[in-house]
C-alpha cells in the first residue's frame, strides 16, 4: 500500500434490501474517489438484491448463514483492497465520503482503523441531526468505556486489510453480537482506532420501535459477555494505560 493511494474495497452486507441497496450503490458510483471494488454480501436474500448489485458492477459474495456477523466477516475475507470500508445497504454516502474516510488512513500510517459519524436522513426534519448526535454520542461514549478505546460503527468505518487479516480468526461470527463492536473488541487497546468527522446518511429504521431496540440491547449484552470473558474492562484499560506487565499502547 502506498501512503498516497491505497486500494479500496467497500463491503456491504445485504438481506432483502434491494431498494435501499440500489440507492447506496448509485451514491457509491458518484464518489470523487471511486472504490476499486464493491463487495456486496448477499445474506440469503429472497429479493433481487444480488441482481441489483451485479447491475452496478459489484462483486456478489454469497453468505447463506443469516446474520450480520457472518455476512460482514465474509465480506472482509473476500475484500482485496488495502483498505476495507464498510457501510450498510441503507447508507447514503455523500460524494466525498470515500475520499475523506480513506484519506484519514492514507495520511496516518499508524492508524489501524477509522470510524465516522452519521445523520438519520429519513427522520423527521429538525430531528435528523439531533437524533443521530444523541444516539451516536451515547454509543461512542458507553462503548469506549467498555472497550478501553474508540469503538467502530459499522455504517461508516474503514480498517486496513492487514489489520483484518491479523484478527479475522478472533471475531465471533457464530454469536448474535454487534459485529462492529465485536471487531473493535478484538482489535484491542494496543491498536489505533480513531473517530473522524466524516459523515454518512443512515436510516432511522435501525433504532425505531421497541422490538428493534430490545434486539439491539440484547446483542450489546452478548457482545460484552463474549468479549469480557476473554479480556474484562479493567484489564483492557490497564493495557491501554501501559500498566506494568501489560502490552503498552503504541
C-alpha positions in Angstrom: 0.0 0.0 0.0 1.3 3.4 -0.9 0.8 6.3 1.5 -1.0 8.4 -1.1 -3.2 5.9 -2.9 -4.3 2.7 -1.1 -6.6 0.4 -3.0 -10.1 0.4 -1.5 -12.8 -2.3 -1.2 -16.3 -1.3 0.0 -18.1 -4.1 1.8 -21.9 -4.0 2.0 -23.8 -6.8 3.7 -27.4 -7.1 2.5 -30.5 -9.2 3.1 -33.8 -8.4 1.3 -33.0 -4.7 0.9 -32.8 -4.2 -2.9 -34.4 -0.7 -3.0 -32.0 0.8 -0.4 -29.1 -1.0 -1.8 -29.7 0.5 -5.3 -29.6 4.0 -3.8 -26.4 3.2 -1.9 -24.7 1.8 -5.0 -25.8 4.8 -7.0 -24.2 7.1 -4.5 -21.0 5.0 -4.5 -20.8 5.2 -8.2 -20.7 9.0 -7.9 -17.8 9.2 -5.5 -14.9 11.7 -6.1 -12.6 8.9 -5.1 -14.2 5.7 -6.6 -13.8 2.3 -4.8 -11.5 -0.1 -6.5 -14.1 -2.8 -5.8 -17.5 -3.0 -4.2 -18.3 -6.3 -2.5 -22.0 -7.0 -1.8 -22.5 -9.9 0.6 -25.9 -11.5 -0.2 -27.0 -12.9 3.1 -29.7 -15.3 1.9 -31.9 -12.7 0.3 -35.2 -13.6 -1.2 -35.5 -10.4 -3.3 -33.3 -9.2 -6.2 -30.6 -7.6 -4.0 -27.9 -9.7 -5.8 -29.2 -8.7 -9.2 -29.1 -5.0 -8.2 -25.6 -5.4 -7.0 -24.4 -7.0 -10.3 -26.2 -4.4 -12.3 -24.0 -1.8 -10.6 -20.8 -3.8 -11.2 -20.4 -5.0 -7.7 -18.9 -8.4 -6.9 -21.5 -10.5 -5.2 -20.4 -12.9 -2.4 -23.0 -15.4 -1.1 -23.2 -16.0 2.7 -26.1 -18.4 3.4 -25.6 -18.2 7.2 -28.0 -15.5 8.2 -26.7 -12.7 10.5 -24.5 -9.6 10.2 -21.5 -11.2 12.0 -21.3 -13.9 9.3 -22.1 -11.5 6.4 -19.7 -8.8 7.4 -16.8 -11.1 8.1 -17.3 -13.0 4.8 -17.2 -9.6 3.0 -14.0 -8.6 4.7 -12.4 -12.0 3.9 -13.3 -11.5 0.3 -12.1 -8.0 0.0 -8.8 -7.4 -1.9 -8.2 -3.7 -1.2 -5.5 -2.3 1.1 -8.4 -0.6 3.0 -11.7 -2.2 3.7 -14.6 0.2 4.0 -17.8 -0.9 5.5 -21.3 0.6 5.1 -24.8 -0.7 5.2 -27.3 -1.3 2.4 -29.3 1.7 3.6 -26.4 4.0 4.0 -26.5 7.2 1.8 -22.9 8.4 1.3 -22.1 11.9 0.1 -19.9 12.3 -3.0 -16.7 12.9 -1.0 -17.3 10.1 1.6 -14.7 7.7 0.4 -12.2 10.4 -0.4 -12.4 11.8 3.1 -12.7 8.5 5.1 -9.9 6.7 3.2 -7.8 9.8 3.3 -7.6 9.6 7.0 -5.9 6.3 6.8 -3.7 7.3 3.9 -2.4 10.3 5.9 -1.8 8.3 9.1 0.2 5.0 8.6 0.0 4.4 12.4 -3.8 4.1 12.3 -5.4 0.6 12.0 -9.0 1.8 11.6 -11.2 4.9 11.5 -14.8 5.4 12.1 -17.2 8.3 11.4 -20.5 9.8 12.3 -23.9 10.0 10.6 -27.2 11.7 10.1 -30.6 10.0 10.1 -31.6 11.1 6.7 -35.2 9.7 6.9 -36.0 11.1 10.3 -38.4 14.0 10.7 -37.0 17.3 9.7 -35.5 19.1 12.7 -34.6 15.7 14.3 -32.3 14.2 11.8 -29.1 15.6 13.3 -30.2 15.8 16.9 -31.3 12.1 17.0 -28.0 11.0 15.5 -26.0 13.1 17.9 -27.8 11.6 20.9 -27.7 8.0 19.6 -24.1 8.0 18.4 -22.9 10.1 21.3 -24.3 7.6 23.7 -22.9 4.7 21.7 -19.4 6.1 21.4 -19.2 7.2 25.0 -20.6 4.0 26.6 -18.7 1.6 24.2 -15.4 3.5 24.8 -15.7 2.7 28.5 -16.4 -0.9 27.8 -13.5 -1.3 25.2 -10.8 0.9 26.6 -10.5 2.7 23.3 -12.6 4.1 20.4 -15.2 1.7 19.1 -16.2 1.1 15.4 -19.6 2.0 13.9 -20.4 -0.4 11.0 -22.4 2.1 8.9 -19.3 4.3 8.5 -15.9 2.7 9.1 -12.6 1.7 7.4 -10.0 -0.8 8.5 -6.7 -1.8 6.9 -6.9 -5.2 5.3 -3.7 -6.3 7.0 -5.3 -5.5 10.4 -8.4 -7.5 9.5 -6.3 -10.5 8.4 -4.5 -10.4 11.8 -7.7 -10.6 13.8 -10.1 -12.4 11.4 -9.9 -15.7 13.4 -10.9 -14.0 16.6 -14.2 -12.3 15.7 -17.4 -14.1 16.9 -19.0 -15.0 13.7 -21.3 -17.6 15.3 -22.7 -15.3 18.0 -25.6 -12.9 17.9 -23.4 -9.8 18.5 -23.0 -6.4 17.1 -20.3 -7.1 14.5 -18.8 -3.7 14.6 -18.4 -3.6 18.4 -17.1 -7.1 18.4 -14.4 -6.2 15.8 -13.4 -3.2 17.9 -13.1 -5.5 21.0 -10.9 -7.9 19.0 -8.7 -5.1 17.7 -7.8 -4.4 21.3 -6.4 -1.3 23.1 -2.9 -1.7 21.6 -4.2 -0.9 18.0 -5.1 2.6 17.0 -8.7 3.4 16.1 -9.8 7.0 15.6 -13.2 8.7 15.4 -13.1 11.2 12.4 -15.5 13.9 11.4 -16.7 12.1 8.3 -20.5 11.7 8.0 -22.8 9.4 6.1 -26.6 9.3 5.8 -28.2 6.3 7.7 -31.8 5.2 8.1 -33.6 5.7 11.4 -35.3 2.4 11.0 -32.4 0.7 12.8 -33.4 2.4 16.1 -37.1 2.7 15.5 -39.5 0.7 17.7 -39.4 -1.1 21.0 -38.7 -4.5 19.5 -35.8 -3.2 17.4 -34.2 -1.5 20.4 -34.7 -4.7 22.6 -32.8 -6.7 19.9 -30.0 -4.1 19.8 -29.6 -4.1 23.6 -29.7 -7.9 23.7 -26.9 -8.0 21.1 -24.9 -5.4 23.0 -25.1 -7.6 26.2 -24.0 -10.6 24.3 -21.1 -8.7 22.7 -20.0 -7.6 26.1 -20.3 -11.1 27.6 -18.3 -13.0 25.0 -15.5 -10.3 24.9 -15.3 -9.5 28.6 -14.9 -13.3 29.2 -11.6 -13.0 27.2 -10.5 -9.6 28.5 -12.5 -7.8 31.2 -12.7 -4.0 31.1 -10.2 -3.4 33.9 -7.6 -5.4 32.1 -8.3 -3.6 28.8 -7.8 -0.2 30.5 -4.6 -1.4 32.2 -3.3 -2.4 28.8 -4.4 0.9 27.3 -2.6 2.8 30.0 0.5 0.7 29.7 0.4 -0.8 33.2 3.3 -3.0 34.2 3.0 -6.4 32.7 0.6 -5.3 30.0 1.2 -4.5 26.4 1.7 -0.8 26.1 -0.3 1.4 23.7 1.6 2.4 20.6 
